[in-house]
């Protein structure tokens, strides 16, 4: 009888722990784009695979992310919507991290030096939707670093592709330890009328002394053929890079 009584006490505790673990395991972390033109408390999140989420509950109170702001979001699915709905899931946001989101910067004679050309290590570079996403590592300590995707009209190319420069200004920071970060650049400004895609060449200076200029070739597809992102292991960073 005592054994039965003890089991009756222990079983609800085990079930509660199991439910807690299940809830924790249901947490999903993804890179997303905010759809919130009116900066409301409730808003949409568009994932890399075109899944559209409605933020029904938000643990980050009073958070009003800007429209087209890129974020890394930790969320839990509350309800799956039926086929044909305007969005896919109701979700609860557990945590959210705003990714530095910028446009393309036109280089001029007066800004050439300010955007810098310090080496940087690119660990991931891909196009999804209307964004070029770049994961990187730089050596630094405490100063703000400046990250730019620039176009230089003074340089001419004959291959029919759009050439852009991924630039890094270390701001004379002391290279004490490696710091990782992620930045997203909106590519809408380089769409070509009458086309559905643009071929890109991204130039950068990396810690590779065999070449002064390293290049990455990517294709930006838009409209009905929008670029789908590869599945990536995205996490909210524990240590935030100091970038702008």
Phi, psi and omega in degrees: 000319179298319180298317180296319180296318179295318178298322179296328178283319187285323187301315178299326178294317178296319180295320178296316178298319181296319179294320178298317179296321180296318179296319179296320181290339180281352179291132183238139178240124183218159169274135186213166174245131180285137171242096186205065185299333181263003181052055180271168177294318176260139186205174178261154171233127178254117182279172182296332181266017179076006172294135182247125183247142173255121181280098182277319178235142184223115179286345178267088188295145177064019179273125180234081182292149181284154176299135181068015171286133176273139183219155163258120188240136172257117186220164176235133179285128178263316182215135172267127183278152180291157178304138181096355178287163182283347175213172192262320185215145163275136183225161170249128178273122179270323180202154181211140181232121180283121177276138176304121184236123186223168172262194179266131186261124178280122179285136172234171180301325183280340182254356184305313184283326187292331182278349173073169176209042181284148180298151178208152179257119177270124180255349177194137180212116183210158177254134173214132184058234180258020187234141165265122183251132183229122170261141187208168175225136175225152174276130182199188180219285187225347185276160175288134175253148184247126183244130186220142166252114191241152171245137183241101183292345180284347179258135181246142179227149185246012184268001179077005181260161176268119181261126181231155182242123175270109189246149182227126174248110184284352176058033180057032178288148179285128183281073185278317180206164182280135180235131181257154180202176178217143178220148179234136181242129178284125185259004186303329185291346182254011176299142179255131181298133179084358180246166177242002180202160176226131175276130184248147167234118181257119179262141177205165175252115181247175178280059180224100189279007176278344179213143180280340185221109179265142183235150175233133178255124179222161176242128176262108178258137180225176185072219183291341181255029184309143183296130175265136184279146171291152179293126183231152178272088183264135177224149173292123185293139177287322178246121184276129174292144177267092185228156177207000000 
